[in-house]
Amino acid sequence: MDWTFEHIISSENELREILGYPSEIVTRKTIDHIDDHCRSFIEKSPFITIATSDLGGNFDVSPKGDPPGFVKILDDKMLAIPDRPGNRKADTLRNIIQNPHLGLVFLIPGVKETLRVNGEARIVTDQKVLELLSCEGKAPALAIIVSVKEAFMHCAKCIIRSRLWAEQDIAGQTDIPSLAKVLVDHGKLDISYEELDDSIKRDEKTNLY
């Protein structure tokens, strides 16, 4: 089969003609720090993905997992991520040395929403940080320190479509703040949690495809 493409989107104007524009709720959902909602999510997350790029634009996305809360919140603008033993390719670490910009996605089993954090990273070996990141009595050799530039909740649609957590027991996760609460608080929106929650649930039922 000849996969020669005739209709390639090459400008944002073309893209917007098809997609339209995001709502005010979406444009106002991004904050520049870790607040209580983000903290709650991070402290319960056992799994993240880290996206990095070298100076040549070659990207890598690496998964990292540990007991919930393995990513430590040093303050409202700074996170610490342990680098556990692996295959020593060090794709993420080598990229950070060249280009500090990175993106994180936090997941919690059974929770449909995800938390996204973008920022800049450094690799450190400070003993006090490594000790903080110890697990089962073993400290990592390295830590990734992330200076937070953006943090925002991502809606549930991709998880719903994939049925990723369809069989997952979500008992014990009821204290995770709802997407509606996070959006209202982060965007300082003039709408009640209940109204936005109803709107989100309607959208999840009627606008998946």
Backbone as a chain_set.jsonl record, in Angstrom:
{"seq": "MDWTFEHIISSENELREILGYPSEIVTRKTIDHIDDHCRSFIEKSPFITIATSDLGGNFDVSPKGDPPGFVKILDDKMLAIPDRPGNRKADTLRNIIQNPHLGLVFLIPGVKETLRVNGEARIVTDQKVLELLSCEGKAPALAIIVSVKEAFMHCAKCIIRSRLWAEQDIAGQTDIPSLAKVLVDHGKLDISYEELDDSIKRDEKTNLY", "coords": {"N": [[0.834, -1.189, 0.0], [0.512, 2.221, -0.819], [1.496, 4.748, 1.153], [1.29, 7.592, 0.736], [0.703, 10.814, 1.72], [-1.782, 13.22, 1.206], [-3.122, 15.295, 2.418], [-1.982, 17.21, 4.666], [-1.746, 18.692, 7.791], [-0.395, 21.808, 8.36], [-0.285, 24.206, 9.681], [-1.296, 26.209, 12.518], [-3.678, 27.539, 12.129], [-5.043, 25.946, 10.243], [-5.33, 23.702, 11.828], [-7.009, 24.684, 13.88], [-9.316, 25.184, 12.451], [-10.405, 22.707, 12.235], [-10.417, 21.601, 14.865], [-11.335, 23.659, 16.52], [-11.448, 25.924, 19.377], [-10.069, 25.849, 22.737], [-12.069, 25.776, 25.761], [-12.81, 28.335, 28.261], [-12.518, 27.178, 30.741], [-10.588, 25.231, 30.297], [-8.39, 26.766, 29.404], [-7.748, 28.117, 31.694], [-6.888, 26.318, 33.55], [-4.271, 25.673, 34.232], [-1.677, 25.863, 36.614], [1.203, 27.267, 38.338], [2.575, 25.882, 40.272], [2.806, 23.489, 42.995], [-0.069, 22.739, 44.478], [-2.47, 22.023, 47.14], [-4.231, 20.157, 45.97], [-2.714, 19.032, 43.877], [-0.649, 18.021, 45.437], [-1.989, 16.026, 46.921], [-2.571, 14.218, 44.873], [-0.009, 13.511, 43.88], [1.149, 12.344, 46.152], [-0.21, 9.982, 46.295], [0.367, 8.615, 44.041], [1.769, 5.843, 42.338], [3.137, 5.617, 40.007], [4.742, 7.059, 37.218], [5.308, 8.799, 34.1], [8.102, 10.053, 32.297], [8.92, 12.544, 30.099], [11.456, 13.511, 27.942], [13.962, 15.334, 26.035], [16.752, 15.404, 23.803], [19.263, 17.781, 22.644], [19.052, 17.627, 19.95], [16.424, 17.203, 19.408], [15.488, 14.647, 19.715], [13.309, 12.489, 21.191], [12.339, 10.964, 24.327], [10.408, 8.805, 26.317], [10.061, 7.721, 29.509], [9.062, 5.21, 31.831], [8.453, 5.243, 35.369], [8.266, 3.671, 38.503], [7.169, 3.014, 41.874], [6.502, 2.538, 45.407], [3.43, 4.222, 46.367], [3.676, 7.768, 46.417], [6.362, 8.017, 45.968], [7.612, 10.002, 44.522], [8.874, 12.874, 45.794], [7.735, 15.849, 47.379], [9.422, 18.673, 47.621], [9.084, 21.418, 48.002], [6.556, 23.893, 47.183], [7.27, 24.374, 44.59], [9.025, 22.493, 43.724], [10.074, 19.198, 42.968], [11.27, 15.894, 43.796], [12.684, 13.099, 42.294], [13.448, 9.696, 42.483], [16.192, 7.896, 41.015], [16.148, 4.759, 40.264], [17.891, 1.518, 40.199], [18.596, 0.354, 36.903], [18.78, -0.336, 33.399], [21.006, 1.064, 32.756], [21.198, 2.584, 30.471], [20.381, 5.196, 30.651], [18.782, 7.138, 29.358], [16.911, 9.209, 29.994], [18.41, 10.702, 31.863], [20.704, 11.465, 30.43], [19.515, 13.062, 28.498], [18.49, 15.152, 30.113], [20.845, 16.384, 30.957], [21.632, 17.589, 28.591], [19.362, 19.055, 27.859], [17.223, 20.623, 29.895], [14.423, 20.674, 30.029], [11.347, 19.062, 30.751], [8.547, 16.747, 30.877], [5.99, 15.452, 32.967], [3.773, 12.771, 33.743], [1.441, 11.779, 36.073], [-0.01, 8.889, 37.428], [-2.713, 7.144, 39.05], [-3.781, 4.028, 40.07], [-7.034, 3.067, 39.192], [-8.061, 5.629, 39.25], [-9.449, 7.915, 37.061], [-8.634, 10.401, 36.071], [-5.573, 12.188, 35.293], [-2.48, 13.653, 36.426], [-0.575, 16.277, 35.182], [2.686, 17.573, 34.926], [4.939, 20.063, 34.068], [8.298, 21.17, 33.592], [11.64, 22.152, 34.58], [14.685, 20.323, 34.889], [17.233, 19.007, 37.097], [20.093, 16.979, 37.854], [21.031, 15.485, 40.809], [23.235, 14.654, 43.599], [23.041, 15.037, 46.277], [23.269, 14.083, 49.635], [21.236, 14.35, 51.571], [18.929, 14.524, 50.066], [18.957, 12.095, 48.651], [18.695, 10.292, 50.767], [16.13, 10.94, 51.633], [14.712, 9.854, 49.562], [14.965, 7.166, 49.855], [14.198, 3.658, 49.65], [13.042, 0.675, 50.998], [15.303, 0.601, 52.58], [17.346, 1.327, 50.888], [19.113, 3.82, 49.268], [18.794, 5.863, 46.324], [21.263, 6.26, 43.69], [21.248, 8.584, 42.322], [19.298, 11.603, 41.984], [16.505, 13.16, 40.458], [15.754, 16.457, 40.22], [13.005, 18.486, 39.932], [12.044, 21.576, 38.826], [9.085, 23.152, 39.062], [7.071, 24.358, 36.47], [4.604, 24.292, 35.221], [1.443, 22.932, 36.148], [-1.265, 20.745, 35.944], [-4.519, 19.195, 35.886], [-5.533, 16.409, 33.942], [-8.168, 15.457, 31.847], [-10.538, 12.646, 32.005], [-11.015, 11.205, 29.675], [-9.221, 9.716, 27.955], [-8.508, 7.563, 29.561], [-10.995, 6.409, 30.028], [-11.754, 5.695, 27.396], [-9.762, 3.82, 26.829], [-10.284, 1.911, 28.694], [-8.607, 1.374, 30.804], [-8.564, 1.167, 33.619], [-10.748, -0.449, 34.047], [-11.37, -2.804, 35.444], [-10.338, -2.277, 37.868], [-10.135, -2.004, 41.38], [-11.247, 0.713, 43.119], [-11.375, 1.329, 45.759], [-10.599, 3.189, 48.62], [-9.572, 5.306, 47.29], [-11.203, 7.435, 47.331], [-10.671, 9.85, 48.439], [-9.313, 11.381, 46.668], [-9.204, 14.486, 45.078], [-11.936, 15.669, 43.083], [-12.021, 16.127, 39.499], [-13.554, 18.327, 38.79], [-13.515, 19.924, 41.137], [-10.78, 20.537, 41.293], [-10.398, 21.956, 38.868], [-12.083, 24.189, 39.22], [-10.921, 25.381, 41.47], [-8.232, 25.779, 40.65], [-8.546, 27.387, 38.348], [-9.99, 29.434, 39.367], [-12.769, 29.647, 38.931], [-16.084, 30.836, 38.242], [-18.226, 29.015, 39.087], [-20.073, 26.308, 40.471], [-18.744, 23.403, 42.201], [-20.4, 21.19, 41.86], [-21.979, 21.815, 39.606], [-20.028, 21.943, 37.557], [-19.006, 19.373, 37.736], [-21.217, 17.831, 36.934], [-21.358, 18.694, 34.28], [-18.902, 17.757, 33.278], [-19.26, 14.974, 33.543], [-21.395, 14.568, 31.771], [-20.111, 15.228, 29.401], [-18.196, 13.216, 29.274], [-19.816, 11.048, 28.735], [-21.076, 11.657, 26.331], [-19.283, 12.672, 24.476], [-17.018, 11.19, 23.715], [-16.102, 10.167, 21.331]], "CA": [[0.0, 0.0, 0.0], [1.248, 3.474, -0.906], [1.053, 5.684, 2.187], [1.613, 8.977, 0.407], [-0.373, 11.615, 2.294], [-2.086, 14.413, 0.409], [-3.712, 16.35, 3.238], [-1.159, 17.328, 5.864], [-1.951, 19.935, 8.529], [0.924, 22.438, 8.495], [-0.37, 25.474, 10.401], [-2.286, 26.178, 13.594], [-4.976, 27.976, 11.588], [-5.686, 24.756, 9.681], [-5.681, 22.845, 12.951], [-8.141, 25.26, 14.592], [-10.509, 25.038, 11.612], [-10.946, 21.369, 12.493], [-10.615, 21.343, 16.286], [-11.894, 24.769, 17.276], [-10.6, 26.475, 20.431], [-10.413, 25.345, 24.071], [-12.958, 26.602, 26.579], [-12.159, 29.109, 29.311], [-12.162, 26.251, 31.818], [-9.332, 24.584, 29.921], [-7.294, 27.727, 29.322], [-7.421, 28.639, 33.02], [-6.668, 25.231, 34.514], [-2.852, 25.478, 34.518], [-1.057, 26.666, 37.655], [2.669, 27.216, 38.232], [3.115, 25.374, 41.526], [2.132, 22.317, 43.548], [-0.999, 23.124, 45.544], [-2.948, 20.884, 47.932], [-4.81, 19.142, 45.084], [-1.598, 18.345, 43.223], [0.049, 17.268, 46.482], [-2.775, 14.833, 47.208], [-2.421, 13.28, 43.762], [1.382, 13.045, 43.832], [1.417, 11.488, 47.304], [-0.896, 8.702, 46.117], [0.725, 8.046, 42.734], [2.886, 4.899, 42.336], [3.652, 5.426, 38.642], [4.818, 8.26, 36.388], [6.118, 8.772, 32.89], [8.939, 11.238, 32.154], [9.257, 12.854, 28.711], [12.614, 14.398, 27.808], [14.488, 15.444, 24.677], [18.11, 15.925, 23.71], [19.335, 19.039, 21.899], [18.704, 17.362, 18.554], [14.989, 16.982, 19.285], [15.174, 13.223, 19.838], [12.526, 12.372, 22.423], [12.266, 9.711, 25.069], [9.438, 8.762, 27.413], [10.443, 6.617, 30.379], [8.19, 4.967, 32.984], [9.084, 5.015, 36.671], [7.282, 3.264, 39.493], [7.616, 2.726, 43.233], [5.333, 2.688, 46.277], [2.782, 5.54, 46.262], [4.362, 8.877, 47.063], [7.817, 7.923, 45.795], [8.054, 11.337, 44.116], [8.774, 13.706, 46.988], [7.483, 17.275, 47.2], [10.364, 19.407, 48.469], [8.289, 22.606, 48.317], [5.47, 24.022, 46.212], [7.808, 24.567, 43.245], [10.132, 21.573, 43.49], [9.859, 17.775, 43.19], [12.449, 15.038, 43.735], [12.366, 11.78, 41.742], [14.604, 8.798, 42.595], [16.598, 7.11, 39.855], [16.425, 3.411, 40.759], [18.726, 0.711, 39.293], [17.958, -0.034, 35.641], [19.666, -0.923, 32.388], [22.15, 1.967, 32.641], [21.198, 3.396, 29.246], [20.293, 6.564, 31.177], [18.224, 8.033, 28.333], [16.356, 10.406, 30.637], [19.47, 11.479, 32.505], [21.541, 12.067, 29.391], [18.734, 14.154, 27.903], [18.417, 16.269, 31.055], [22.127, 17.082, 30.928], [21.64, 18.415, 27.385], [18.16, 19.886, 27.741], [16.564, 20.397, 31.184], [12.954, 20.697, 29.972], [10.733, 17.738, 30.799], [7.131, 16.652, 31.211], [5.631, 14.305, 33.795], [2.373, 12.362, 33.894], [1.226, 10.963, 37.27], [-1.194, 8.03, 37.386], [-3.121, 6.404, 40.24], [-4.676, 2.954, 39.666], [-8.45, 3.245, 39.501], [-8.462, 7.028, 39.092], [-9.505, 8.166, 35.619], [-7.884, 11.606, 35.727], [-4.135, 12.161, 35.503], [-1.865, 14.944, 36.729], [0.565, 16.585, 34.321], [3.591, 18.597, 35.446], [6.038, 20.42, 33.172], [9.276, 21.989, 34.285], [13.051, 21.993, 34.244], [15.269, 19.328, 35.789], [18.657, 18.869, 37.376], [20.465, 15.702, 38.455], [21.826, 15.794, 41.999], [23.671, 13.535, 44.445], [23.05, 15.494, 47.665], [22.931, 12.959, 50.482], [19.966, 14.553, 52.275], [17.862, 14.216, 49.104], [18.991, 10.657, 48.388], [18.138, 9.615, 51.95], [14.69, 11.172, 51.599], [14.15, 9.019, 48.496], [15.28, 5.767, 50.125], [13.101, 2.68, 49.651], [13.515, -0.608, 51.511], [16.627, 0.771, 53.148], [18.346, 1.616, 49.871], [19.001, 5.143, 48.658], [19.213, 5.886, 44.923], [22.561, 6.886, 43.439], [20.989, 9.895, 41.739], [17.926, 12.116, 42.085], [16.103, 14.175, 39.488], [15.045, 17.562, 40.855], [12.17, 19.165, 38.941], [11.491, 22.89, 39.14], [7.754, 23.129, 38.449], [6.637, 25.527, 35.701], [3.167, 24.127, 34.945], [0.788, 21.756, 36.719], [-2.701, 20.744, 35.653], [-5.2, 17.907, 35.789], [-5.948, 16.01, 32.603], [-9.488, 14.823, 31.949], [-10.579, 11.181, 32.08], [-11.478, 10.56, 28.442], [-8.308, 8.7, 27.413], [-8.596, 6.387, 30.426], [-12.3, 5.797, 29.764], [-11.721, 5.049, 26.079], [-8.866, 2.656, 26.861], [-10.751, 0.998, 29.743], [-7.39, 1.005, 31.51], [-8.849, 0.768, 34.992], [-12.123, -0.963, 34.046], [-11.54, -3.841, 36.457], [-9.564, -1.886, 39.034], [-10.854, -1.637, 42.601], [-10.825, 2.058, 43.5], [-11.592, 1.537, 47.19], [-9.498, 3.89, 49.256], [-9.153, 6.448, 46.488], [-12.292, 8.412, 47.316], [-10.221, 11.146, 48.934], [-8.694, 12.12, 45.578], [-10.12, 15.564, 44.689], [-12.541, 15.494, 41.769], [-11.527, 17.025, 38.462], [-14.324, 19.571, 38.874], [-13.002, 20.733, 42.248], [-9.449, 21.032, 40.929], [-10.527, 22.964, 37.818], [-12.668, 25.407, 39.792], [-9.948, 26.011, 42.37], [-7.057, 26.24, 39.903], [-8.914, 28.454, 37.424], [-10.801, 30.432, 40.081], [-13.944, 29.744, 38.067], [-17.344, 31.249, 38.864], [-19.174, 27.922, 38.892], [-19.972, 25.41, 41.619], [-18.151, 22.094, 41.937], [-21.448, 20.275, 41.411], [-22.356, 22.153, 38.226], [-18.965, 21.542, 36.64], [-18.928, 17.914, 37.772], [-22.297, 17.345, 36.072], [-20.97, 18.987, 32.903], [-17.819, 16.834, 32.918], [-19.815, 13.632, 33.4], [-22.151, 14.553, 30.501], [-19.133, 15.242, 28.314], [-17.581, 11.886, 29.217], [-20.778, 10.106, 28.187], [-21.584, 12.009, 25.0], [-18.279, 13.266, 23.578], [-15.799, 10.393, 23.723], [-15.647, 9.909, 19.949]], "C": [[0.878, 1.251, 0.0], [0.701, 4.457, 0.12], [1.602, 7.075, 1.911], [0.435, 9.851, 0.844], [-0.537, 12.922, 1.529], [-2.563, 15.586, 1.253], [-2.995, 16.406, 4.582], [-1.398, 18.696, 6.509], [-0.588, 20.565, 8.803], [0.884, 23.796, 9.191], [-1.412, 25.355, 11.507], [-3.643, 26.632, 13.097], [-5.735, 26.799, 10.999], [-6.168, 23.841, 10.799], [-6.931, 23.351, 13.657], [-9.426, 25.189, 13.776], [-11.182, 23.699, 11.86], [-11.32, 21.192, 13.963], [-11.407, 22.419, 17.011], [-10.931, 25.194, 18.374], [-11.017, 25.926, 21.792], [-11.309, 26.317, 24.823], [-12.152, 27.366, 27.617], [-11.729, 28.212, 30.462], [-10.808, 25.613, 31.541], [-8.172, 25.573, 29.948], [-6.87, 28.251, 30.694], [-7.026, 27.554, 34.012], [-5.208, 25.068, 34.942], [-2.377, 26.419, 35.618], [0.459, 26.461, 37.595], [3.328, 26.678, 39.503], [2.341, 24.123, 41.936], [1.242, 22.772, 44.703], [-1.486, 21.872, 46.266], [-3.543, 19.787, 47.051], [-3.706, 18.335, 44.397], [-0.846, 17.476, 44.233], [-0.679, 15.956, 46.785], [-2.584, 13.775, 46.128], [-1.016, 12.674, 43.753], [1.665, 12.066, 44.967], [0.762, 10.117, 47.19], [-0.497, 7.989, 44.826], [1.923, 7.1, 42.849], [3.58, 4.797, 40.976], [3.619, 6.747, 37.89], [5.492, 7.933, 35.066], [6.859, 10.105, 32.8], [9.295, 11.408, 30.684], [10.406, 13.855, 28.685], [13.071, 14.394, 26.35], [15.934, 15.897, 24.74], [18.106, 17.191, 22.863], [18.983, 18.859, 20.428], [17.223, 17.127, 18.339], [14.591, 15.52, 19.321], [14.542, 12.977, 21.201], [12.604, 10.983, 23.03], [11.171, 9.857, 26.112], [9.739, 7.522, 28.24], [9.442, 6.455, 31.515], [9.013, 4.8, 34.257], [7.996, 4.668, 37.672], [7.918, 2.858, 40.803], [6.367, 2.769, 44.114], [4.733, 4.093, 46.17], [3.516, 6.61, 47.05], [5.868, 8.847, 46.887], [8.417, 9.208, 45.239], [7.817, 12.268, 45.305], [8.594, 15.18, 46.627], [8.4, 18.024, 48.161], [9.767, 20.743, 48.911], [7.295, 22.792, 47.187], [5.949, 24.294, 44.781], [8.849, 23.52, 42.881], [9.78, 20.134, 43.882], [11.192, 17.04, 43.119], [12.021, 13.633, 43.311], [13.587, 10.885, 41.869], [14.924, 8.128, 41.264], [17.037, 5.74, 40.358], [17.3, 2.642, 39.762], [17.953, 0.274, 38.06], [18.987, -0.604, 34.685], [20.886, -0.065, 32.08], [22.247, 2.685, 31.294], [21.126, 4.872, 29.587], [19.776, 7.554, 30.146], [17.715, 9.334, 28.939], [17.46, 11.297, 31.186], [20.364, 12.169, 31.471], [20.813, 13.228, 28.713], [18.698, 15.38, 28.81], [19.713, 17.064, 31.061], [22.205, 18.024, 29.723], [20.533, 19.464, 27.378], [17.314, 19.665, 28.999], [15.038, 20.315, 31.138], [12.391, 19.274, 29.961], [9.256, 17.838, 31.138], [6.871, 15.374, 31.977], [4.134, 14.036, 33.704], [2.298, 11.432, 35.102], [-0.066, 10.17, 37.108], [-1.428, 7.386, 38.74], [-4.065, 5.296, 39.776], [-6.113, 3.201, 40.121], [-8.955, 4.655, 39.344], [-8.356, 7.412, 37.624], [-8.709, 9.405, 35.209], [-6.388, 11.386, 35.959], [-3.655, 13.571, 35.819], [-0.65, 15.128, 35.834], [1.373, 17.725, 34.944], [4.701, 18.815, 34.418], [7.017, 21.305, 33.926], [10.675, 21.788, 33.763], [13.718, 21.139, 35.314], [16.773, 19.484, 35.942], [18.879, 17.49, 37.977], [21.379, 16.0, 39.632], [22.213, 14.519, 42.743], [23.745, 13.965, 45.907], [22.515, 14.402, 48.589], [21.57, 13.123, 51.155], [18.777, 14.259, 51.357], [17.804, 12.721, 48.852], [18.413, 9.864, 49.558], [16.624, 9.771, 52.0], [14.002, 10.236, 50.617], [14.426, 7.537, 48.7], [14.025, 4.902, 50.097], [13.679, 1.324, 50.036], [14.968, -0.523, 51.969], [17.719, 1.115, 52.156], [18.088, 2.982, 49.248], [19.412, 5.063, 47.195], [20.584, 6.54, 44.794], [22.394, 8.315, 42.96], [19.548, 10.303, 42.018], [17.709, 13.156, 40.995], [15.284, 15.225, 40.231], [14.308, 18.342, 39.773], [11.691, 20.497, 39.499], [10.191, 23.055, 38.363], [7.455, 24.449, 37.749], [5.13, 25.496, 35.441], [2.667, 22.861, 35.631], [-0.699, 21.846, 36.411], [-3.237, 19.326, 35.57], [-5.636, 17.67, 34.356], [-7.233, 15.198, 32.722], [-9.415, 13.31, 31.746], [-10.784, 10.473, 30.748], [-10.534, 9.475, 27.92], [-8.352, 7.423, 28.247], [-9.913, 5.662, 30.205], [-12.27, 5.049, 28.439], [-10.877, 3.782, 26.099], [-9.344, 1.557, 27.8], [-9.583, 0.509, 30.605], [-7.665, 0.49, 32.911], [-10.229, 0.121, 35.111], [-12.36, -1.985, 35.151], [-10.84, -3.494, 37.762], [-10.47, -1.502, 40.203], [-10.353, -0.272, 43.063], [-11.106, 2.36, 44.971], [-10.358, 2.207, 47.787], [-9.017, 5.106, 48.492], [-10.221, 7.54, 46.465], [-11.861, 9.78, 47.831], [-9.429, 11.922, 47.883], [-9.649, 13.233, 45.161], [-10.665, 15.336, 43.285], [-11.939, 16.478, 40.776], [-12.248, 18.361, 38.538], [-13.788, 20.485, 39.972], [-11.65, 21.342, 41.897], [-9.549, 22.147, 39.896], [-11.077, 24.282, 38.365], [-11.646, 26.14, 40.654], [-8.744, 26.564, 41.605], [-7.384, 27.432, 39.005], [-9.69, 29.59, 38.055], [-12.082, 30.727, 39.289], [-15.191, 30.108, 38.87], [-18.424, 30.219, 38.548], [-19.003, 26.975, 40.065], [-19.309, 24.104, 41.214], [-19.185, 21.156, 41.322], [-21.839, 20.535, 39.959], [-21.293, 21.681, 37.237], [-18.823, 20.032, 36.6], [-20.008, 17.3, 36.885], [-21.938, 17.545, 34.602], [-19.891, 18.026, 32.424], [-18.362, 15.433, 32.68], [-20.645, 13.516, 32.121], [-21.197, 14.47, 29.315], [-18.479, 13.872, 28.156], [-18.504, 10.841, 28.597], [-21.101, 10.376, 26.717], [-20.505, 12.462, 24.012], [-16.958, 12.504, 23.613], [-15.216, 10.223, 22.327], [-16.269, 10.919, 18.984]], "O": [[1.866, 1.326, 0.731], [-0.421, 4.944, -0.017], [2.292, 7.661, 2.746], [-0.693, 9.652, 0.393], [0.431, 13.628, 1.245], [-2.425, 16.741, 0.851], [-3.377, 15.713, 5.524], [-1.269, 19.729, 5.853], [0.279, 19.934, 9.407], [1.91, 24.47, 9.283], [-2.302, 24.507, 11.443], [-4.666, 26.158, 13.591], [-6.937, 26.66, 11.225], [-7.261, 23.278, 10.733], [-7.815, 22.565, 13.998], [-10.515, 25.138, 14.347], [-12.398, 23.575, 11.712], [-12.402, 20.697, 14.277], [-12.078, 22.134, 18.004], [-9.743, 24.874, 18.323], [-12.18, 25.576, 21.989], [-11.31, 27.519, 24.559], [-10.972, 27.091, 27.833], [-10.697, 28.452, 31.089], [-9.982, 25.472, 32.442], [-7.095, 25.258, 30.455], [-5.764, 28.769, 30.846], [-6.847, 27.838, 35.196], [-4.938, 24.384, 35.929], [-2.635, 27.621, 35.57], [0.94, 25.581, 36.881], [4.489, 26.977, 39.782], [1.352, 23.752, 41.305], [1.733, 23.143, 45.769], [-0.971, 20.78, 46.028], [-3.378, 18.604, 47.351], [-3.762, 17.107, 44.346], [-0.457, 16.348, 43.93], [-0.052, 14.902, 46.891], [-2.453, 12.588, 46.425], [-0.862, 11.459, 43.631], [2.352, 11.065, 44.763], [1.135, 9.189, 47.908], [-0.97, 6.887, 44.551], [2.967, 7.479, 43.381], [4.498, 3.995, 40.804], [2.619, 7.466, 37.91], [6.165, 6.911, 34.936], [6.326, 11.151, 33.174], [9.903, 10.521, 30.085], [10.343, 14.908, 29.319], [12.632, 13.574, 25.544], [16.31, 16.677, 25.615], [17.048, 17.627, 22.411], [18.655, 19.825, 19.74], [16.795, 16.876, 17.212], [13.455, 15.188, 18.985], [15.16, 13.226, 22.237], [12.888, 9.989, 22.362], [11.025, 10.917, 26.721], [9.68, 6.402, 27.733], [9.013, 7.446, 32.104], [10.129, 4.28, 34.224], [6.934, 5.291, 37.691], [9.064, 2.411, 40.84], [5.273, 3.014, 43.606], [5.457, 5.054, 45.91], [3.924, 6.397, 48.192], [6.585, 9.57, 47.577], [9.597, 9.483, 45.454], [6.684, 12.425, 45.761], [9.218, 15.688, 45.696], [8.18, 18.012, 49.372], [9.929, 21.149, 50.061], [7.196, 21.933, 46.311], [5.135, 24.428, 43.867], [9.497, 23.635, 41.84], [9.263, 19.88, 44.969], [12.128, 17.499, 42.466], [11.11, 13.049, 43.897], [14.666, 11.262, 41.413], [14.022, 7.831, 40.481], [18.166, 5.576, 40.822], [17.439, 3.059, 38.612], [16.794, -0.128, 38.156], [19.94, -1.266, 35.095], [21.707, -0.429, 31.238], [23.258, 3.324, 31.004], [21.726, 5.706, 28.908], [20.267, 8.68, 30.061], [18.042, 10.422, 28.465], [17.439, 12.512, 30.99], [20.731, 13.332, 31.639], [21.421, 14.25, 28.393], [18.855, 16.508, 28.344], [19.684, 18.291, 31.159], [22.769, 19.114, 29.813], [20.734, 20.602, 26.953], [16.734, 18.59, 29.147], [14.421, 19.919, 32.127], [12.894, 18.399, 29.256], [8.777, 18.866, 31.617], [7.456, 14.332, 31.68], [3.331, 14.963, 33.6], [3.0, 10.422, 35.158], [-1.092, 10.716, 36.701], [-0.488, 7.112, 39.485], [-5.073, 5.598, 39.138], [-6.367, 3.503, 41.287], [-10.167, 4.87, 39.307], [-7.301, 7.254, 37.01], [-8.165, 9.447, 34.106], [-5.991, 10.508, 36.725], [-4.332, 14.555, 35.52], [0.201, 14.244, 35.739], [0.813, 18.71, 35.424], [5.325, 17.859, 33.956], [6.624, 22.09, 34.789], [10.876, 21.313, 32.645], [13.368, 21.214, 36.492], [17.473, 20.003, 35.072], [17.959, 16.9, 38.544], [22.387, 16.689, 39.478], [21.616, 13.459, 42.553], [24.438, 13.328, 46.7], [21.435, 13.859, 48.354], [20.828, 12.15, 51.297], [17.734, 13.796, 51.821], [16.72, 12.136, 48.841], [17.716, 8.871, 49.35], [15.915, 8.835, 52.371], [12.844, 9.867, 50.813], [14.15, 6.731, 47.811], [12.938, 5.345, 50.467], [14.68, 0.881, 49.472], [15.754, -1.449, 51.772], [18.891, 1.191, 52.525], [16.991, 3.264, 48.764], [20.292, 4.274, 46.85], [21.015, 7.281, 45.678], [23.272, 9.156, 43.156], [18.687, 9.457, 42.259], [18.609, 13.926, 40.657], [14.24, 14.913, 40.804], [14.92, 18.804, 38.81], [11.012, 20.539, 40.525], [10.205, 23.092, 37.132], [7.567, 25.52, 38.345], [4.466, 26.532, 35.442], [3.369, 21.851, 35.689], [-1.318, 22.894, 36.595], [-2.517, 18.387, 35.232], [-6.051, 18.59, 33.651], [-7.358, 14.349, 33.604], [-8.377, 12.767, 31.368], [-10.73, 9.244, 30.7], [-10.996, 8.419, 27.485], [-8.245, 6.323, 27.704], [-9.948, 4.432, 30.196], [-12.708, 3.901, 28.361], [-11.228, 2.787, 25.465], [-8.882, 0.418, 27.726], [-9.578, -0.629, 31.072], [-7.075, -0.5, 33.345], [-10.82, 0.146, 36.19], [-13.443, -2.024, 35.734], [-10.759, -4.328, 38.665], [-11.446, -0.771, 40.035], [-9.17, -0.115, 43.365], [-11.078, 3.52, 45.382], [-9.224, 1.832, 47.49], [-8.163, 5.852, 48.971], [-10.142, 8.468, 45.66], [-12.591, 10.76, 47.681], [-8.925, 13.008, 48.171], [-10.82, 12.949, 44.908], [-9.946, 14.868, 42.402], [-11.415, 17.524, 41.157], [-11.629, 19.412, 38.371], [-13.626, 21.687, 39.758], [-11.4, 22.517, 42.169], [-8.873, 23.168, 40.017], [-10.593, 25.358, 38.015], [-11.519, 27.362, 40.581], [-8.288, 27.676, 41.873], [-6.599, 28.375, 38.909], [-10.015, 30.58, 37.399], [-12.424, 31.879, 39.02], [-15.327, 29.729, 40.033], [-19.395, 30.502, 37.846], [-17.902, 26.849, 40.602], [-19.307, 23.735, 40.039], [-18.887, 20.42, 40.381], [-22.01, 19.6, 39.176], [-21.614, 21.091, 36.205], [-18.549, 19.464, 35.543], [-19.737, 16.344, 36.158], [-22.184, 16.668, 33.775], [-19.952, 17.532, 31.298], [-17.969, 14.772, 31.718], [-20.607, 12.482, 31.454], [-21.441, 13.741, 28.354], [-18.235, 13.421, 27.037], [-18.039, 9.866, 28.006], [-21.365, 9.45, 25.951], [-20.791, 12.618, 22.825], [-15.891, 13.114, 23.546], [-14.0, 10.146, 22.153], [-16.009, 10.866, 17.783]]}, "num_chains": 1, "name": "protein.A"}
